[in-house]
Amino acid sequence: MRASAELQRRPGPCDDDVMPSSPLAELLKLPASDRAELAMALWGSLSDAEREGELQLSDDDRAELDRRWAEHLKNPNSAIPWAEVRAKLHG
């Protein structure tokens, strides 16, 4: 993906590295619903060509996704619900 260096860091709402006076820092202070609306508006502002150009998968990534999908089709019961994964991550 091509993006500005600031956005490539994928800062979160608690990212201390974002300059306090930057527009990004101010946007990260918005309530979750406003941030989600902004994200959707930004996504919607991209043309199909821009989306296609930014979201290219490498051959290795595509092969890994294909492998994982085939694995899932063989054993769909092996999937773990996101809520369970998130609970494990947040310990």
N, C-alpha and C positions, 0 to 999 in steps of 0.2 A: 504494500500500500504506500502510496506517496502522500505525504502530508507534511505540514510544517513541523519543525523540530519540537515545538512546544506541544503540539497535539500528539505527536508520536509517542511521547512519554505516557500517554493515557492517564492523566492525573485523575485522582478521585476527589471526592468532596473534602477529604482530610489531608490533601497533599500540601505539605509545608513548603515545597520547592516552588510553588506558583507565586509569582510576585504579588503582593497584596493589592497593588493598584492596577493589575492587569485586568482586561475585560473578562478573561477566562476565570480568574479568581472570583470576580463578581457574579458571573453566571453560575459558578459552582455553589454559590450561597442560596440560589433559588430553591424553592420547595421541589420535591421530587416530581410532582405532577407538571410543574412548569419546565423543569429540565427535560422531562420526557417529551413534552410538547415541542420544545425547541429542537430536540434531536430529530423528531419526526419531520419537522419543518425543514431542517437542514438536509435530511435524507431526500425529502420530496423536491428540494431545489436542484438536485443533481439530474442531469439528463441521462438517458439510457446509456449513451456513449461514455459519459463520465463514470457512471457506476461500473460499466463493463471494464473500462480502463483501470479503475482503481481496485477492482476485486478479482484480479486474475489469480488463479491457482497455479502453483508450479506443478510439474508432472509428479513430483514426489508427494505433494499435498493431495492431489487428486487420487493417486494410487492408495494413499493411506485412508482417505475417506471411503473409497471403494472397498478396501479391505474391511474396514469397520462396519460398513453397511452390510456386506456379505455375512460377516460374523453375527450381526444382529438378526439377520433373516434366518440364519441357522438356529439361533437360540434367543428368541425375543424376550424370554423370561429372565435373561441375564441383565437386562437394563435396570438401572438404579434410579428411582425417582429423584428429581432435582432437589426436592425438599430434604431428602435423606443425605444427599451429597453435601448440600449447603450446611446442614446440621453438623456433619463430620468435619467440614472445613472450619467452622466457627467454634468447634469443640465444646 
